[in-house]
Amino acid sequence: FMKQLFAVIALTSAFLVPANTVWAACTNNHAAKDLIQTTTKKVLDALATNAVDTESILKQHVVPSFDWERMSKWALGKNKQGKSKWKKATRDQRSRFIEAFESLLIRTYKASLNEVAGIDFEIKYLPVCGRDLTKRVKVRARVIQGGNQYSVNFKMSKSKRTRNKWKAYDVVVEGVRLLLNYKNEFKPLTIEQAIAKMNSKNQNAQ
């Protein structure tokens, strides 16, 4: 199932808002939407001319568009006492977790892109919505392939921590959060165990 999710995401970007959130405003023109569209075009154009270097293409165009720290913090989750593992981690542990997590997702995206290579599809972008369009929004897209249509939503925000640049911090495909699978996987692990597990997967994929 995760391969299918990544395959759909790959078609839109080649890369935590509660479900009951009420969006107060929507607009067709927004910088966050422009970022997703531009990133998608750059990735697809690059792959069309240099498909053998997929990983480098993803690192160049996709990595800068995501908030890896926020994603890592959420995916790592809480310990048995209900405390954030991220807050208990050292700066070195956080850095190594982000590095391993980034590599893991990039390699997964790479495999998904290889699976959907040559498939014809269309991407339709819907209005961007949010309670505060200047801080946090949902970029909504529909991937149309054959007779199927998939809902792909990018949750994006900007803050002082991201130097006021829009960054995606989660992707929801057909109502399923991409990071939830990893959060469940990391739940029983310490941060060191999670890092070791990801590094092992990354090494085996080389």
DODREN-39310 format. One record per residue: x, y, z of N, C-alpha, C in turn. Coordinates in nm, 2 decimals, decimal comma, always signed. Each point is the difference from the previous one (the first is absolute). Layout:
residues N
      n.x      n.y      n.z     ca.x     ca.y     ca.z      c.x      c.y      c.z
        X        Y        Z        X        Y        Z        X        Y        Z
...
END
This chain:
residues 206
      n.x      n.y      n.z     ca.x     ca.y     ca.z      c.x      c.y      c.z
    +0,08    -0,12    +0,00    -0,08    +0,12    +0,00    +0,09    +0,13    +0,00
    +0,11    -0,01    +0,08    +0,08    +0,12    +0,00    +0,06    +0,03    -0,13
    +0,03    -0,10    -0,08    +0,06    +0,02    -0,14    -0,10    +0,07    -0,08
    -0,13    -0,03    +0,01    -0,11    +0,06    -0,07    -0,01    +0,15    +0,04
    +0,01    +0,03    +0,13    +0,00    +0,14    +0,04    +0,12    +0,08    -0,06
    +0,12    -0,06    +0,01    +0,11    +0,07    -0,05    -0,01    +0,02    -0,15
    -0,05    -0,10    -0,07    -0,02    +0,01    -0,14    -0,09    +0,12    -0,04
    -0,11    +0,01    +0,07    -0,09    +0,12    -0,02    +0,07    +0,13    +0,02
    +0,08    +0,00    +0,12    +0,07    +0,13    +0,03    +0,11    +0,02    -0,10
    +0,06    -0,10    -0,05    +0,11    +0,02    -0,10    -0,06    +0,07    -0,13
    -0,12    -0,03    -0,03    -0,06    +0,06    -0,12    -0,02    +0,15    +0,02
    -0,01    +0,05    +0,13    -0,03    +0,14    +0,03    +0,12    +0,07    +0,04
    +0,10    -0,06    +0,07    +0,11    +0,08    +0,04    +0,13    -0,08    +0,00
    -0,01    -0,11    -0,05    +0,11    -0,09    +0,00    +0,06    +0,00    +0,14
    -0,06    +0,11    +0,14    +0,00    +0,00    +0,15    -0,13    -0,02    +0,02
    -0,71    +0,52    +1,25    -0,06    -0,12    +0,07    -0,12    +0,06    +0,07
    -0,06    +0,01    -0,14    -0,11    +0,07    +0,06    -0,11    -0,10    +0,02
    -0,08    +0,01    +0,12    -0,10    -0,09    +0,03    -0,10    -0,01    -0,11
    -0,06    -0,12    -0,02    -0,09    -0,02    -0,11    -0,13    +0,09    +0,01
    -0,03    +0,04    +0,12    -0,13    +0,08    +0,01    +0,03    +0,15    -0,01
    +0,12    +0,04    -0,05    +0,03    +0,14    -0,01    -0,09    +0,07    -0,09
    -0,05    +0,12    +0,04    -0,09    +0,08    -0,08    +0,09    +0,11    -0,07
    +0,01    +0,00    -0,13    +0,08    +0,10    -0,07    -0,08    +0,12    -0,02
    +0,06    +0,11    +0,04    -0,08    +0,13    +0,00    +0,01    +0,07    -0,13
    +0,11    -0,02    -0,08    +0,02    +0,07    -0,12    +0,06    -0,09    -0,11
    -0,03    +0,03    -0,12    +0,06    -0,08    -0,12    +0,04    +0,10    -0,11
    +0,10    -0,03    -0,07    +0,05    +0,08    -0,11    +0,06    -0,08    -0,11
    -0,01    +0,04    -0,12    +0,06    -0,07    -0,11    +0,15    +0,04    -0,02
    +0,04    +0,11    +0,05    +0,14    +0,05    -0,01    +0,07    +0,00    +0,13
    +0,10    -0,08    +0,02    +0,07    +0,00    +0,13    +0,14    -0,05    -0,02
    +0,10    +0,05    +0,07    +0,14    -0,04    -0,01    +0,02    -0,14    +0,03
    -0,07    -0,06    +0,09    +0,01    -0,14    +0,04    -0,04    -0,09    -0,12
    -0,10    +0,04    -0,07    -0,05    -0,08    -0,12    +0,10    +0,02    -0,11
    +0,06    +0,12    -0,01    +0,10    +0,02    -0,11    +0,12    -0,09    +0,03
    +0,04    -0,01    +0,13    +0,11    -0,09    +0,03    -0,02    -0,14    -0,04
    -0,11    -0,06    +0,03    -0,03    -0,14    -0,04    +0,00    -0,01    -0,15
    -0,07    +0,09    -0,07    -0,01    -0,01    -0,14    +0,14    +0,01    -0,07
    +0,08    +0,10    +0,05    +0,14    +0,02    -0,05    +0,09    -0,12    +0,02
    -0,01    -0,05    +0,13    +0,08    -0,12    +0,03    -0,04    -0,12    -0,08
    -0,13    -0,02    -0,02    -0,04    -0,11    -0,08    +0,05    +0,01    -0,15
    -0,01    +0,12    -0,05    +0,05    +0,02    -0,14    +0,15    -0,02    -0,01
    +0,07    +0,05    +0,09    +0,15    -0,02    +0,00    +0,04    -0,15    +0,01
    -0,07    -0,07    +0,08    +0,03    -0,14    +0,02    -0,03    -0,08    -0,13
    -0,12    +0,02    -0,05    -0,04    -0,07    -0,12    +0,08    +0,03    -0,12
    +0,04    +0,13    -0,01    +0,08    +0,05    -0,12    +0,14    -0,07    +0,02
    +0,06    +0,00    +0,12    +0,13    -0,05    +0,02    +0,00    -0,15    -0,02
    -0,10    -0,07    +0,04    -0,01    -0,15    -0,02    -0,01    -0,03    -0,15
    -0,07    +0,09    -0,07    -0,01    -0,03    -0,15    +0,13    +0,01    -0,07
    +0,09    +0,07    +0,05    +0,13    +0,02    -0,06    +0,12    -0,08    +0,06
    -0,03    -0,04    +0,13    +0,11    -0,06    +0,08    -0,06    -0,10    +0,10
    -0,07    -0,10    -0,05    -0,08    -0,09    +0,08    +0,09    -0,09    +0,08
    +0,13    -0,02    -0,04    +0,09    -0,09    +0,07    +0,05    +0,06    +0,13
    -0,01    +0,13    +0,02    +0,04    +0,06    +0,12    -0,11    +0,05    +0,09
    -0,10    -0,09    +0,02    -0,12    +0,03    +0,07    +0,03    +0,06    +0,14
    +0,08    -0,07    +0,07    +0,03    +0,04    +0,14    +0,05    +0,14    +0,01
    +0,10    +0,04    -0,09    +0,05    +0,13    +0,00    -0,10    +0,11    -0,03
    -0,09    -0,04    -0,09    -0,11    +0,09    -0,04    -0,09    +0,03    +0,12
    -0,04    -0,11    +0,07    -0,08    +0,02    +0,11    +0,06    +0,08    +0,11
    +0,13    -0,02    +0,03    +0,07    +0,08    +0,10    +0,01    +0,14    -0,04
    +0,02    +0,03    -0,13    +0,01    +0,14    -0,04    -0,13    +0,07    +0,00
    -0,11    -0,06    -0,04    -0,13    +0,07    -0,02    -0,10    -0,02    +0,11
    +0,00    -0,12    +0,06    -0,10    -0,04    +0,10    +0,04    +0,03    +0,14
    +0,12    -0,03    +0,04    +0,05    +0,01    +0,14    -0,02    +0,15    +0,05
    +0,03    +0,10    -0,07    -0,01    +0,14    +0,05    -0,15    +0,04    +0,02
    -0,09    -0,07    -0,06    -0,14    +0,03    +0,01    -0,07    -0,05    +0,13
    +0,07    -0,09    +0,07    -0,07    -0,06    +0,12    +0,07    +0,04    +0,13
    -0,09    +0,00    +0,11    +0,05    +0,04    +0,13    +0,04    -0,13    +0,07
    +0,12    -0,04    -0,02    +0,05    -0,13    +0,05    +0,00    -0,01    +0,15
    +0,03    +0,11    +0,07    +0,00    +0,00    +0,15    -0,14    -0,02    +0,05
    -0,10    +0,07    -0,05    -0,13    -0,02    +0,05    -0,06    -0,14    -0,03
    +0,03    -0,05    -0,12    -0,04    -0,14    -0,04    +0,07    -0,10    +0,09
    +0,13    +0,02    +0,03    +0,07    -0,10    +0,08    -0,05    +0,00    +0,14
    -0,03    +0,12    +0,06    -0,05    +0,01    +0,13    -0,13    -0,07    +0,02
    -0,09    +0,01    -0,10    -0,14    -0,06    +0,01    +0,02    -0,15    -0,02
    +0,08    -0,04    -0,10    +0,01    -0,14    -0,03    +0,06    -0,08    +0,12
    +0,10    +0,06    +0,07    +0,07    -0,06    +0,11    -0,10    -0,03    +0,12
    -0,09    +0,09    +0,02    -0,11    -0,02    +0,10    +0,04    +0,02    +0,14
    -0,07    -0,07    +0,09    +0,01    +0,01    +0,14    +0,05    -0,13    +0,06
    +0,06    +0,01    +0,12    +0,04    -0,12    +0,07    -0,12    -0,06    +0,08
    +0,03    -0,10    +0,08    -0,11    -0,07    +0,08    -0,06    +0,09    +0,10
    +0,07    +0,10    +0,04    -0,05    +0,10    +0,10    -0,08    +0,11    -0,06
    -0,01    -0,01    -0,13    -0,07    +0,11    -0,07    +0,08    +0,12    -0,03
    +0,13    +0,00    +0,02    +0,08    +0,11    -0,02    +0,07    +0,00    -0,14
    +0,02    +0,11    -0,06    +0,05    +0,01    -0,13    +0,15    -0,05    +0,00
    +0,02    -0,10    -0,09    +0,14    -0,05    -0,01    +0,09    +0,10    -0,06
    -0,05    +0,09    -0,08    +0,08    +0,10    -0,06    +0,06    +0,10    +0,10
    -0,09    +0,04    +0,10    +0,05    +0,09    +0,10    +0,11    -0,06    +0,09
    -0,01    -0,13    +0,02    +0,10    -0,07    +0,08    +0,13    -0,02    -0,08
    +0,00    +0,01    -0,13    +0,12    -0,03    -0,08    +0,10    +0,11    +0,00
    +0,12    -0,04    -0,02    +0,11    +0,10    -0,01    +0,00    +0,06    -0,14
    +0,08    +0,11    -0,02    +0,00    +0,06    -0,13    +0,06    -0,10    -0,10
    +0,10    -0,07    +0,04    +0,07    -0,10    -0,09    -0,10    -0,11    -0,04
    -0,08    -0,05    +0,09    -0,10    -0,10    -0,03    -0,10    +0,05    -0,10
    -0,05    +0,12    +0,03    -0,10    +0,06    -0,10    +0,06    +0,02    -0,14
    +0,12    +0,04    +0,00    +0,07    +0,02    -0,13    +0,01    -0,14    -0,08
    +0,04    -0,10    +0,07    +0,02    -0,13    -0,06    -0,14    -0,06    -0,04
    -0,10    +0,02    +0,09    -0,13    -0,05    -0,04    -0,05    +0,07    -0,13
    +0,01    +0,13    -0,01    -0,05    +0,07    -0,11    +0,07    -0,05    -0,13
    +0,13    -0,02    +0,01    +0,08    -0,04    -0,11    -0,04    -0,14    -0,05
    -0,02    -0,09    +0,10    -0,04    -0,14    -0,04    -0,14    +0,00    -0,05
    -0,09    +0,08    +0,06    -0,14    +0,01    -0,05    -0,01    +0,05    -0,14
    +0,07    +0,11    -0,02    +0,00    +0,06    -0,13    +0,05    -0,10    -0,11
    +0,10    -0,07    +0,03    +0,06    -0,10    -0,09    -0,10    -0,11    -0,03
    -0,07    -0,05    +0,11    -0,10    -0,10    -0,02    -0,11    +0,04    -0,09
    -0,06    +0,12    +0,02    -0,11    +0,04    -0,08    +0,04    +0,03    -0,14
    +0,12    +0,05    -0,02    +0,05    +0,03    -0,14    +0,01    -0,13    -0,07
    +0,06    -0,11    +0,06    +0,01    -0,13    -0,06    -0,13    -0,06    -0,04
    -0,10    +0,02    +0,09    -0,13    -0,05    -0,02    -0,07    +0,07    -0,12
    +0,02    +0,13    +0,00    -0,05    +0,08    -0,12    +0,06    -0,04    -0,13
    +0,13    -0,03    +0,01    +0,07    -0,04    -0,12    -0,05    -0,13    -0,05
    -0,03    -0,10    +0,08    -0,05    -0,13    -0,04    -0,14    +0,02    -0,06
    -0,08    +0,09    +0,06    -0,14    +0,03    -0,05    +0,01    +0,06    -0,14
    +0,09    +0,10    -0,02    +0,01    +0,06    -0,13    +0,04    -0,10    -0,11
    +0,08    -0,09    +0,04    +0,04    -0,11    -0,10    -0,12    -0,08    -0,04
    -0,09    -0,02    +0,10    -0,12    -0,09    -0,03    -0,10    +0,08    -0,09
    -0,01    +0,13    +0,01    -0,10    +0,07    -0,07    +0,06    +0,06    -0,13
    +0,12    -0,02    -0,03    +0,07    +0,05    -0,12    -0,08    -0,04    -0,12
    -0,03    +0,10    -0,09    -0,07    -0,02    -0,12    -0,15    +0,00    +0,00
    -0,05    +0,02    +0,13    -0,15    +0,00    +0,01    -0,05    +0,14    -0,03
    -0,10    +0,01    -0,08    -0,06    +0,12    -0,03    -0,10    +0,04    +0,11
    +0,01    +0,13    +0,04    -0,09    +0,05    +0,10    -0,03    +0,15    -0,01
    -0,09    +0,05    +0,07    -0,03    +0,14    +0,01    -0,01    +0,04    +0,14
    +0,05    +0,12    +0,03    -0,01    +0,06    +0,13    -0,09    +0,12    +0,00
    -0,10    +0,00    +0,09    -0,10    +0,11    +0,01    +0,02    +0,06    +0,13
    +0,03    +0,13    +0,01    +0,02    +0,07    +0,13    -0,13    +0,07    +0,04
    -0,04    -0,01    +0,12    -0,12    +0,06    +0,05    +0,04    +0,13    +0,08
    -0,09    +0,08    +0,04    +0,03    +0,12    +0,08    +0,07    -0,04    +0,13
    +0,10    +0,08    +0,04    +0,07    -0,01    +0,13    -0,09    +0,05    +0,11
    -0,01    -0,08    +0,11    -0,08    +0,05    +0,11    +0,07    +0,00    +0,13
    -0,05    +0,08    +0,10    +0,07    +0,01    +0,13    -0,08    +0,09    +0,09
    +0,02    -0,02    +0,13    -0,06    +0,10    +0,09    +0,08    +0,13    +0,00
    +0,13    -0,01    -0,02    +0,08    +0,12    -0,02    +0,09    -0,02    -0,12
    -0,03    +0,06    -0,11    +0,07    -0,03    -0,12    +0,14    +0,05    +0,00
    +0,04    +0,07    +0,10    +0,14    +0,05    +0,01    +0,09    -0,09    +0,08
    -0,06    -0,10    +0,07    +0,08    -0,08    +0,09    -0,01    -0,15    -0,03
    -0,12    -0,05    -0,03    -0,02    -0,15    -0,02    -0,11    -0,03    -0,10
    +0,03    -0,08    -0,10    -0,10    -0,02    -0,10    +0,00    -0,15    -0,04
    -0,10    -0,03    -0,08    -0,01    -0,14    -0,06    -0,01    +0,02    -0,15
    +0,11    -0,05    -0,07    +0,00    +0,01    -0,14    -0,06    -0,13    -0,05
    -0,11    +0,01    -0,07    -0,08    -0,12    -0,04    +0,02    -0,03    -0,15
    +0,02    -0,12    -0,03    +0,02    -0,05    -0,14    -0,08    -0,12    -0,03
    -0,03    -0,03    -0,12    -0,06    -0,12    -0,05    +0,09    -0,06    -0,11
    +0,03    -0,12    +0,02    +0,08    -0,07    -0,11    -0,09    -0,09    -0,07
    -0,01    +0,02    -0,13    -0,10    -0,07    -0,09    +0,08    -0,09    -0,09
    -0,02    -0,13    +0,01    +0,08    -0,10    -0,08    -0,10    -0,10    -0,04
    -0,02    -0,01    -0,14    -0,10    -0,09    -0,05    -0,13    +0,04    +0,05
    -0,08    -0,10    +0,05    -0,13    +0,03    +0,06    +0,00    +0,02    +0,14
    +0,12    +0,01    +0,06    +0,02    +0,02    +0,15    +0,04    +0,15    +0,03
    -0,05    +0,04    +0,12    +0,03    +0,13    +0,05    +0,04    -0,01    +0,14
    +0,12    +0,06    +0,04    +0,05    -0,01    +0,14    +0,01    +0,14    +0,06
    -0,04    +0,01    +0,12    +0,01    +0,12    +0,08    +0,14    +0,01    +0,07
    +0,07    +0,11    -0,03    +0,13    +0,02    +0,07    +0,00    +0,14    +0,06
    +0,02    +0,00    +0,13    +0,00    +0,13    +0,07    +0,14    +0,02    +0,06
    +0,06    +0,12    -0,02    +0,12    +0,03    +0,06    -0,02    +0,10    +0,12
    +0,04    -0,03    +0,12    -0,02    +0,09    +0,11    +0,13    +0,08    +0,01
    -0,02    +0,13    +0,00    +0,12    +0,09    -0,01    -0,01    +0,12    +0,10
    +0,12    +0,04    +0,04    +0,00    +0,12    +0,10    +0,13    +0,07    -0,02
    +0,00    +0,12    +0,06    +0,13    +0,08    +0,00    +0,00    +0,07    +0,14
    +0,12    +0,02    +0,05    +0,02    +0,06    +0,13    +0,15    +0,05    +0,00
    +0,03    +0,06    +0,11    +0,14    +0,05    +0,02    +0,10    -0,11    -0,01
    -0,04    -0,12    +0,05    +0,09    -0,12    +0,00    +0,04    -0,04    -0,14
    -0,10    +0,02    -0,09    +0,03    -0,04    -0,14    +0,04    +0,13    -0,08
    +0,04    +0,10    +0,07    +0,04    +0,13    -0,06    -0,11    +0,06    -0,09
    -0,12    -0,02    +0,04    -0,12    +0,05    -0,07    -0,01    -0,05    -0,14
    +0,05    -0,12    -0,02    -0,02    -0,07    -0,13    -0,11    -0,11    +0,02
    -0,08    -0,02    -0,11    -0,10    -0,10    +0,01    +0,07    -0,14    -0,01
    -0,04    -0,09    +0,09    +0,05    -0,13    +0,00    -0,12    -0,10    +0,02
    +0,01    -0,11    -0,07    -0,10    -0,11    +0,02    +0,04    -0,08    +0,12
    -0,10    -0,04    +0,09    +0,04    -0,08    +0,11    -0,08    -0,13    +0,01
    -0,09    -0,02    -0,09    -0,07    -0,13    -0,01    -0,08    +0,00    -0,13
    -0,02    -0,13    -0,05    -0,07    -0,02    -0,12    -0,11    -0,10    +0,03
    -0,12    +0,03    -0,04    -0,12    -0,09    +0,02    -0,05    -0,05    -0,13
    +0,00    -0,13    -0,02    -0,04    -0,06    -0,12    -0,13    -0,08    +0,02
    -0,11    +0,04    -0,06    -0,13    -0,07    +0,02    -0,03    -0,01    +0,15
    +0,03    +0,10    +0,07    -0,04    +0,01    +0,15    +0,11    -0,07    +0,09
    +0,10    -0,06    -0,06    +0,10    -0,07    +0,08    +0,13    +0,09    +0,01
    +0,04    +0,02    +0,13    +0,12    +0,08    +0,02    +0,13    -0,08    -0,03
    +0,08    +0,06    -0,08    +0,13    -0,07    -0,04    +0,08    -0,04    +0,12
    +0,01    +0,09    +0,10    +0,09    -0,02    +0,11    -0,05    -0,10    +0,10
    -0,13    -0,03    +0,00    -0,06    -0,08    +0,10    +0,06    -0,14    +0,01
    +0,04    -0,06    -0,12    +0,06    -0,13    -0,01    +0,13    +0,00    +0,08
    +0,08    +0,11    -0,02    +0,13    +0,01    +0,07    -0,02    +0,03    +0,15
    -0,10    +0,07    +0,04    -0,02    +0,03    +0,14    -0,03    -0,13    +0,07
    -0,08    -0,09    -0,06    -0,04    -0,13    +0,06    +0,13    -0,09    +0,01
    +0,08    +0,01    -0,11    +0,13    -0,08    +0,00    +0,09    +0,05    +0,11
    +0,01    +0,13    +0,03    +0,10    +0,05    +0,09    -0,06    +0,00    +0,15
    -0,13    -0,02    +0,01    -0,06    +0,01    +0,13    +0,07    -0,08    +0,11
    +0,04    -0,13    -0,02    +0,06    -0,08    +0,11    +0,15    +0,02    +0,01
    +0,06    +0,09    -0,08    +0,14    +0,01    -0,01    +0,05    +0,13    +0,07
    +0,12    -0,01    +0,05    +0,07    +0,13    +0,04    +0,05    +0,07    -0,12
    +0,05    +0,12    +0,01    +0,05    +0,07    -0,11    +0,12    -0,07    -0,06
    +0,09    -0,05    +0,08    +0,11    -0,07    -0,05    -0,03    -0,13    -0,07
    -0,11    -0,07    +0,05    -0,04    -0,12    -0,07    -0,07    +0,04    -0,14
    -0,07    +0,11    +0,00    -0,06    +0,04    -0,12    +0,10    +0,04    -0,11
    +0,11    +0,07    +0,05    +0,11    +0,04    -0,09    +0,07    -0,12    -0,06
    +0,02    -0,10    +0,09    +0,07    -0,12    -0,04    -0,08    -0,08    -0,11
    -0,13    +0,00    +0,03    -0,09    -0,08    -0,09    +0,00    +0,07    -0,14
    -0,01    +0,13    +0,00    -0,01    +0,08    -0,13    +0,14    -0,01    -0,07
    +0,11    +0,01    +0,07    +0,13    -0,02    -0,06    +0,02    -0,13    -0,07
    -0,06    -0,11    +0,07    +0,01    -0,13    -0,05    -0,08    -0,01    -0,13
    -0,12    +0,05    -0,01    -0,08    +0,00    -0,12    +0,07    +0,08    -0,11
    +0,06    +0,11    +0,03    +0,07    +0,08    -0,10    +0,12    -0,07    -0,06
    +0,07    -0,07    +0,09    +0,12    -0,07    -0,05    -0,04    -0,12    -0,09
    -0,10    -0,07    +0,04    -0,05    -0,11    -0,08    -0,05    +0,04    -0,13
    -0,05    +0,13    -0,01    -0,06    +0,05    -0,13    +0,11    +0,04    -0,10
    +0,12    +0,02    +0,05    +0,11    +0,05    -0,09    +0,04    -0,11    -0,10
END
